[in-house]
Structures are given as C-alpha cells and as structure tokens.
Amino acid sequence: MIFTIALGIVCSPFAAIAQTESKLPLIGYLEFGSAAPGTPYIEAFRQGMRDLGWIDGKNVALVVRYANGRHDLLPELAAELVSLNADVIFASSTPAALAAQSAAPTIPIVIGFVADPVGSGLVSSLAHPRGNITGWSHLTGVALNAKRLELLKEVVPRAKQVAALWNPANPVHGSSLQNVDSAAGKLEMQLHAVGAKAPGKLEEAFSTMDRLGVQALTVPPDGMFIAYQTRIIDLAAKYRIPTMYGVMGMARAGGLMAYGVNLPEQYRRGVTYVDRILKGAKPASLPVEQPTTFELILNLKTAKILGIKFPTTLLLLADEIVR
C-alpha cells in the first residue's frame, strides 16, 4: 500500500523534512486530479503563494498529494497530511474536501473548487461556515449546467438526443442532473444520463452514448474528468459527438467548447484564505466566496473536424477562440 500511495505523491523536495527541522508552517495541498504535465492548477496556487510573499522552502513548506482521479486514495493521502502536522490543508474539490474533513476535524481547511459546500455538509452556510472549513464555492456551477446546454443547442440546433456524462461518486452530480434534465426539456431535447465512476468506465460510457444515438454531450466539472481529460476528449472525437465542457482547459486541450469559471484564477485566489489563516484568522470567521465571472471558449480546429460552424453570435460572445 505504501508503494501505491507513493504514485499519488508529488511534493516539494524535502518539504516534510524542512518543516521538522526549521519549523516552517506547512501547507498541505490535496488534489483529486493528477500531476499531468501542463496542469495549470498547482502552478496557479504556487503563483498565488508568491504573490503574497510565501516562498516554498524559505518561509513555508508546501506538500502536494495527488489522487490521480482515484477516490480510494483520498482518505489515506488526507491522513498523511494530518500526520505531517499540516497547519492548513487546501482541498481542491468536493471529494478532496470531504476526505480532508474526515481526516482533519480540527486543522483549518480551505476549499478551492466545491460546487455545493452546504449541501455536501462541509459548512453550515456560506456566510457563516463555522467549523474548520472555508474557501471558495462553485455553487453557481450547478445553475451553469442549464446555460451550458443552451449554448450547446445553439451549436447543434437539430440535436434531439443529448447526454450528460456524470460521476456517480461525485455527490454534486445528482442535483446537477436534475438541473440539466429540466433545461433539456425546455429545449425539446431528451437527456440521457450516462455515468462513469472510474477511468476504466469511460470507454463504456461513450459506447453507450453511441448506441443511444446521442447527438450532443455535456461534461460537468469533476476531478476524475479533469484527471482524464485527454481520454474524454479523444473519445468525444472518436464518436464524433459535439461536446460542451464545464472546465475551460478542456476546450483548450481539444474539446469543442467550454463555459465556466477560470479555475486557475480561483486556485490562485484560494491562497488568500490560506494566507489569512497562517496569519491567525479562523476559518469560521471567513465567509465562503463565489466566483462572479464566467468565460466561454470555442475551439475552431475541433469544430472544423466535426463539420460544425459556430454561430456568429457565439463567436462574438466568446472570451477566447482556439484556432
């Protein structure tokens, strides 16, 4: 088991040792996704640290643990951060936050990308979180699912059969599906909820969509989906399904389009709460904040391969166009 856990570990050189020897404050970073090359989230977090004067190895120690999209690793990785006496834990997503909450009931926890922290039982309320958890929520992300489907319908107006890829292990996706199903009905589309709880189920999920005659697909934010975004994008291309993503980076990586929050910016801003806690603030006194701006990214290269032409109205609305 020690070897298995090691596969999910990426940390600053000698970070744990440095904390023991020099008593540097220790930030534990628990990521449900992967350490794939080019992953922008940890780099955004590090930049946020530098912006606030926190230099890894100099006046703070940063220890990073990746679960690589595996829920079963999260409890052990969270427990390891507790055993290292982390002063604060940054949890990047709902599964990571729940694992940290269970392992560290007293250590301050800052959440970076949690759709519904109240519904997930992480905080009492956004304004008054109480307990040991605060940070950034993506509660508006549930409502964004309807908007994503509307934008997708503009790109494939004749689509009647639409699928939503969802992760049954994600506690937020159940309520999100209700939102998407309601939006699909208003758009005169039939929704097919196709689940994939593990990476090995992704091929089967897309095969099911093909058998159902799915003409369009929406993929909501999820740690496992982010960790295996290349696989999902490749499968969408293989089955030639126009796909809307909830994570901006997936459109830059080859997906057709994406609408949502600038995640790297949210990770960078999440450091502000880590900073305040390291300086003595209590999580219970820090309201959970939410993003107020959202971006639309269109990928012209992928559209051309699929034989799709984006409406002029969307091209004008786009915050970024991948050519």
TIZABA-54706 format. One record per residue (C-alpha): residue in three letters; x, y, z. Coordinates in nm, 3 decimals, always signed. Example, Ala and Ser with C-alpha at 12.3 -4.5 7.8 and 13.67 -1.06 7.14 Angstrom:
# residues 2
SITE residu       x       y       z
SITE    ala  +1.230  -0.450  +0.780
SITE    ser  +1.367  -0.106  +0.714
This chain:
# residues 323
SITE residu       x       y       z
SITE    met  +0.000  +0.000  +0.000
SITE    ile  +0.294  +0.233  +0.065
SITE    phe  +0.402  +0.195  -0.298
SITE    thr  +0.050  +0.258  -0.424
SITE    ile  +0.018  +0.579  -0.228
SITE    ala  +0.355  +0.697  -0.349
SITE    leu  +0.222  +0.701  -0.704
SITE    gly  -0.012  +0.978  -0.599
SITE    ile  +0.252  +1.191  -0.430
SITE    val  +0.419  +1.498  -0.566
SITE    cys  +0.583  +1.728  -0.316
SITE    ser  +0.844  +1.994  -0.283
SITE    pro  +1.191  +1.838  -0.227
SITE    phe  +1.240  +1.753  +0.137
SITE    ala  +0.933  +1.960  +0.230
SITE    ala  +0.836  +1.740  +0.522
SITE    ile  +1.194  +1.731  +0.650
SITE    ala  +1.225  +2.108  +0.616
SITE    gln  +0.915  +2.157  +0.824
SITE    thr  +1.052  +1.937  +1.100
SITE    glu  +1.395  +2.098  +1.107
SITE    ser  +1.311  +2.465  +1.066
SITE    lys  +0.952  +2.469  +1.191
SITE    leu  +0.823  +2.628  +0.874
SITE    pro  +0.443  +2.649  +0.854
SITE    leu  +0.324  +2.361  +0.640
SITE    ile  +0.054  +2.383  +0.372
SITE    gly  -0.093  +2.050  +0.267
SITE    tyr  -0.238  +2.053  -0.085
SITE    leu  -0.481  +1.768  -0.157
SITE    glu  -0.569  +1.730  -0.525
SITE    phe  -0.820  +1.477  -0.656
SITE    gly  -0.677  +1.516  -1.007
SITE    ser  -0.337  +1.439  -1.147
SITE    ala  +0.008  +1.591  -1.181
SITE    ala  -0.001  +1.564  -1.559
SITE    pro  +0.244  +1.796  -1.738
SITE    gly  +0.087  +2.133  -1.807
SITE    thr  -0.172  +2.104  -1.529
SITE    pro  -0.233  +2.473  -1.451
SITE    tyr  -0.394  +2.447  -1.110
SITE    ile  -0.098  +2.378  -0.883
SITE    glu  +0.106  +2.637  -1.071
SITE    ala  -0.170  +2.894  -1.016
SITE    phe  -0.168  +2.805  -0.647
SITE    arg  +0.210  +2.847  -0.629
SITE    gln  +0.181  +3.182  -0.807
SITE    gly  -0.077  +3.292  -0.555
SITE    met  +0.165  +3.197  -0.278
SITE    arg  +0.443  +3.401  -0.437
SITE    asp  +0.211  +3.698  -0.486
SITE    leu  +0.151  +3.703  -0.110
SITE    gly  +0.516  +3.654  -0.018
SITE    trp  +0.508  +3.282  +0.062
SITE    ile  +0.818  +3.112  -0.082
SITE    asp  +0.823  +2.733  -0.069
SITE    gly  +1.127  +2.616  +0.126
SITE    lys  +1.205  +2.964  +0.259
SITE    asn  +0.920  +3.077  +0.481
SITE    val  +0.668  +2.798  +0.419
SITE    ala  +0.667  +2.429  +0.321
SITE    leu  +0.421  +2.304  +0.057
SITE    val  +0.341  +1.933  +0.043
SITE    val  +0.127  +1.820  -0.251
SITE    arg  -0.064  +1.493  -0.276
SITE    tyr  -0.241  +1.378  -0.595
SITE    ala  -0.506  +1.107  -0.602
SITE    asn  -0.499  +1.084  -0.984
SITE    gly  -0.876  +1.063  -1.001
SITE    arg  -0.897  +0.774  -0.754
SITE    his  -1.145  +0.821  -0.469
SITE    asp  -0.994  +0.530  -0.276
SITE    leu  -0.661  +0.710  -0.234
SITE    leu  -0.802  +1.033  -0.092
SITE    pro  -0.860  +0.921  +0.272
SITE    glu  -0.504  +0.789  +0.305
SITE    leu  -0.349  +1.093  +0.139
SITE    ala  -0.550  +1.324  +0.364
SITE    ala  -0.445  +1.123  +0.671
SITE    glu  -0.084  +1.156  +0.562
SITE    leu  -0.109  +1.535  +0.550
SITE    val  -0.250  +1.522  +0.903
SITE    ser  +0.040  +1.303  +1.018
SITE    leu  +0.283  +1.564  +0.879
SITE    asn  +0.119  +1.822  +1.109
SITE    ala  -0.007  +2.045  +0.831
SITE    asp  -0.102  +2.391  +0.958
SITE    val  -0.367  +2.428  +0.686
SITE    ile  -0.495  +2.197  +0.413
SITE    phe  -0.605  +2.322  +0.072
SITE    ala  -0.858  +2.077  -0.078
SITE    ser  -0.918  +2.126  -0.448
SITE    ser  -1.258  +1.964  -0.498
SITE    thr  -1.560  +1.814  -0.323
SITE    pro  -1.415  +1.459  -0.287
SITE    ala  -1.083  +1.601  -0.163
SITE    ala  -1.260  +1.833  +0.079
SITE    leu  -1.475  +1.553  +0.221
SITE    ala  -1.166  +1.335  +0.271
SITE    ala  -0.983  +1.621  +0.442
SITE    gln  -1.284  +1.695  +0.662
SITE    ser  -1.295  +1.334  +0.780
SITE    ala  -0.919  +1.311  +0.842
SITE    ala  -0.871  +1.657  +0.990
SITE    pro  -1.167  +1.771  +1.203
SITE    thr  -0.960  +2.046  +1.370
SITE    ile  -0.699  +2.151  +1.112
SITE    pro  -0.809  +2.455  +0.907
SITE    ile  -0.921  +2.353  +0.556
SITE    val  -0.955  +2.583  +0.258
SITE    ile  -1.168  +2.458  -0.031
SITE    gly  -1.085  +2.562  -0.385
SITE    phe  -1.346  +2.416  -0.618
SITE    val  -1.651  +2.280  -0.436
SITE    ala  -1.988  +2.312  -0.605
SITE    asp  -2.214  +2.291  -0.301
SITE    pro  -2.027  +2.306  +0.032
SITE    val  -2.350  +2.348  +0.230
SITE    gly  -2.530  +2.057  +0.062
SITE    ser  -2.216  +1.845  +0.094
SITE    gly  -2.206  +1.906  +0.468
SITE    leu  -1.874  +2.088  +0.461
SITE    val  -2.000  +2.420  +0.602
SITE    ser  -2.312  +2.537  +0.785
SITE    ser  -2.367  +2.830  +0.548
SITE    leu  -2.169  +3.036  +0.301
SITE    ala  -2.185  +3.350  +0.516
SITE    his  -2.112  +3.170  +0.842
SITE    pro  -1.922  +2.848  +0.768
SITE    arg  -1.850  +2.769  +1.136
SITE    gly  -1.627  +2.466  +1.190
SITE    asn  -1.279  +2.445  +1.039
SITE    ile  -1.360  +2.486  +0.669
SITE    thr  -1.393  +2.789  +0.440
SITE    gly  -1.275  +2.899  +0.096
SITE    trp  -1.428  +2.922  -0.249
SITE    ser  -1.751  +2.764  -0.366
SITE    his  -1.881  +2.697  -0.713
SITE    leu  -2.247  +2.680  -0.611
SITE    thr  -2.340  +2.877  -0.922
SITE    gly  -2.184  +2.591  -1.120
SITE    val  -2.499  +2.384  -1.073
SITE    ala  -2.707  +2.656  -1.237
SITE    leu  -2.445  +2.692  -1.511
SITE    asn  -2.535  +2.345  -1.639
SITE    ala  -2.853  +2.485  -1.795
SITE    lys  -2.660  +2.766  -1.961
SITE    arg  -2.407  +2.520  -2.100
SITE    leu  -2.684  +2.317  -2.258
SITE    glu  -2.840  +2.629  -2.410
SITE    leu  -2.508  +2.727  -2.568
SITE    leu  -2.456  +2.373  -2.697
SITE    lys  -2.803  +2.376  -2.852
SITE    glu  -2.707  +2.689  -3.045
SITE    val  -2.415  +2.500  -3.198
SITE    val  -2.613  +2.183  -3.281
SITE    pro  -2.971  +2.314  -3.316
SITE    arg  -3.104  +1.990  -3.467
SITE    ala  -2.983  +1.772  -3.180
SITE    lys  -3.267  +1.596  -3.003
SITE    gln  -3.074  +1.332  -2.810
SITE    val  -2.829  +1.480  -2.559
SITE    ala  -2.618  +1.305  -2.297
SITE    ala  -2.472  +1.422  -1.969
SITE    leu  -2.159  +1.239  -1.859
SITE    trp  -2.166  +1.218  -1.481
SITE    asn  -1.967  +1.062  -1.200
SITE    pro  -2.187  +0.866  -0.954
SITE    ala  -1.914  +0.911  -0.691
SITE    asn  -1.946  +1.289  -0.708
SITE    pro  -2.209  +1.398  -0.451
SITE    val  -2.295  +1.710  -0.651
SITE    his  -2.370  +1.547  -0.984
SITE    gly  -2.707  +1.408  -0.873
SITE    ser  -2.860  +1.752  -0.820
SITE    ser  -2.682  +1.880  -1.130
SITE    leu  -2.852  +1.615  -1.341
SITE    gln  -3.195  +1.741  -1.231
SITE    asn  -3.095  +2.087  -1.346
SITE    val  -2.973  +1.959  -1.684
SITE    asp  -3.282  +1.743  -1.734
SITE    ser  -3.508  +2.042  -1.673
SITE    ala  -3.311  +2.252  -1.920
SITE    ala  -3.319  +1.972  -2.179
SITE    gly  -3.698  +1.954  -2.157
SITE    lys  -3.731  +2.326  -2.225
SITE    leu  -3.503  +2.289  -2.526
SITE    glu  -3.707  +1.993  -2.653
SITE    met  -3.417  +1.754  -2.604
SITE    gln  -3.417  +1.411  -2.444
SITE    leu  -3.147  +1.374  -2.179
SITE    his  -2.952  +1.053  -2.128
SITE    ala  -2.752  +1.045  -1.803
SITE    val  -2.452  +0.822  -1.865
SITE    gly  -2.236  +0.750  -1.562
SITE    ala  -1.865  +0.675  -1.533
SITE    lys  -1.745  +0.620  -1.177
SITE    ala  -1.390  +0.523  -1.269
SITE    pro  -1.150  +0.591  -1.557
SITE    gly  -1.196  +0.238  -1.685
SITE    lys  -1.566  +0.309  -1.740
SITE    leu  -1.519  +0.599  -1.980
SITE    glu  -1.497  +0.389  -2.297
SITE    glu  -1.811  +0.201  -2.196
SITE    ala  -1.991  +0.531  -2.131
SITE    phe  -1.915  +0.664  -2.478
SITE    ser  -2.008  +0.331  -2.636
SITE    thr  -2.344  +0.359  -2.458
SITE    met  -2.391  +0.712  -2.595
SITE    asp  -2.319  +0.589  -2.945
SITE    arg  -2.574  +0.310  -2.907
SITE    leu  -2.833  +0.562  -2.783
SITE    gly  -2.778  +0.784  -3.085
SITE    val  -2.655  +1.079  -2.878
SITE    gln  -2.606  +1.391  -3.091
SITE    ala  -2.457  +1.623  -2.830
SITE    leu  -2.287  +1.586  -2.491
SITE    thr  -2.229  +1.799  -2.184
SITE    val  -1.948  +1.718  -1.939
SITE    pro  -1.969  +1.894  -1.599
SITE    pro  -1.665  +1.972  -1.383
SITE    asp  -1.531  +1.673  -1.192
SITE    gly  -1.192  +1.582  -1.050
SITE    met  -1.176  +1.247  -1.227
SITE    phe  -1.286  +1.403  -1.556
SITE    ile  -1.012  +1.665  -1.525
SITE    ala  -0.751  +1.400  -1.446
SITE    tyr  -0.853  +1.203  -1.757
SITE    gln  -0.949  +1.493  -1.979
SITE    thr  -0.732  +1.374  -2.268
SITE    arg  -0.912  +1.040  -2.268
SITE    ile  -1.256  +1.205  -2.263
SITE    ile  -1.166  +1.449  -2.541
SITE    asp  -1.028  +1.165  -2.754
SITE    leu  -1.344  +0.957  -2.703
SITE    ala  -1.566  +1.251  -2.796
SITE    ala  -1.361  +1.287  -3.115
SITE    lys  -1.372  +0.913  -3.185
SITE    tyr  -1.751  +0.904  -3.165
SITE    arg  -1.782  +1.249  -3.327
SITE    ile  -2.002  +1.390  -3.050
SITE    pro  -2.013  +1.772  -3.019
SITE    thr  -1.930  +1.830  -2.654
SITE    met  -1.964  +2.119  -2.410
SITE    tyr  -1.728  +2.110  -2.111
SITE    gly  -1.754  +2.276  -1.773
SITE    val  -1.377  +2.311  -1.738
SITE    met  -1.213  +2.574  -1.957
SITE    gly  -0.889  +2.385  -2.005
SITE    met  -1.070  +2.100  -2.180
SITE    ala  -1.162  +2.328  -2.472
SITE    arg  -0.801  +2.446  -2.495
SITE    ala  -0.690  +2.082  -2.495
SITE    gly  -0.906  +1.990  -2.794
SITE    gly  -1.266  +1.990  -2.676
SITE    leu  -1.525  +2.170  -2.888
SITE    met  -1.633  +2.433  -2.635
SITE    ala  -1.640  +2.516  -2.265
SITE    tyr  -1.825  +2.755  -2.038
SITE    gly  -1.749  +2.815  -1.675
SITE    val  -1.512  +2.954  -1.417
SITE    asn  -1.147  +3.039  -1.471
SITE    leu  -1.022  +2.761  -1.243
SITE    pro  -0.654  +2.859  -1.227
SITE    glu  -0.762  +3.205  -1.113
SITE    gln  -0.987  +3.051  -0.848
SITE    tyr  -0.698  +2.837  -0.721
SITE    arg  -0.473  +3.145  -0.711
SITE    arg  -0.731  +3.341  -0.516
SITE    gly  -0.783  +3.047  -0.282
SITE    val  -0.437  +3.121  -0.144
SITE    thr  -0.572  +3.445  +0.005
SITE    tyr  -0.760  +3.239  +0.265
SITE    val  -0.458  +3.017  +0.328
SITE    asp  -0.257  +3.335  +0.385
SITE    arg  -0.510  +3.477  +0.632
SITE    ile  -0.529  +3.150  +0.826
SITE    leu  -0.150  +3.124  +0.851
SITE    lys  -0.157  +3.477  +0.993
SITE    gly  -0.406  +3.380  +1.264
SITE    ala  -0.756  +3.402  +1.113
SITE    lys  -1.011  +3.132  +1.197
SITE    pro  -1.195  +2.956  +0.910
SITE    ala  -1.527  +3.008  +1.088
SITE    ser  -1.485  +3.385  +1.057
SITE    leu  -1.413  +3.380  +0.682
SITE    pro  -1.726  +3.364  +0.460
SITE    val  -1.719  +3.121  +0.169
SITE    glu  -1.687  +3.324  -0.151
SITE    gln  -1.820  +3.253  -0.500
SITE    pro  -1.699  +3.349  -0.849
SITE    thr  -1.897  +3.616  -1.030
SITE    thr  -1.749  +3.599  -1.381
SITE    phe  -1.761  +3.316  -1.633
SITE    glu  -1.592  +3.253  -1.965
SITE    leu  -1.682  +3.095  -2.298
SITE    ile  -1.411  +2.924  -2.503
SITE    leu  -1.465  +2.794  -2.857
SITE    asn  -1.228  +2.563  -3.043
SITE    leu  -1.238  +2.631  -3.419
SITE    lys  -1.000  +2.346  -3.501
SITE    thr  -1.227  +2.088  -3.339
SITE    ala  -1.536  +2.248  -3.493
SITE    lys  -1.384  +2.212  -3.838
SITE    ile  -1.306  +1.845  -3.781
SITE    leu  -1.668  +1.786  -3.672
SITE    gly  -1.806  +1.986  -3.963
SITE    ile  -1.956  +2.245  -3.729
SITE    lys  -1.976  +2.618  -3.784
SITE    phe  -2.016  +2.832  -3.475
SITE    pro  -2.294  +3.094  -3.498
SITE    thr  -2.164  +3.448  -3.532
SITE    thr  -2.343  +3.542  -3.211
SITE    leu  -2.133  +3.291  -3.014
SITE    leu  -1.811  +3.395  -3.183
SITE    leu  -1.880  +3.749  -3.070
SITE    leu  -1.958  +3.636  -2.716
SITE    ala  -1.652  +3.413  -2.681
SITE    asp  -1.384  +3.520  -2.436
SITE    glu  -1.130  +3.302  -2.613
SITE    ile  -1.115  +3.129  -2.951
SITE    val  -0.875  +2.842  -3.012
SITE    arg  -0.766  +2.846  -3.376
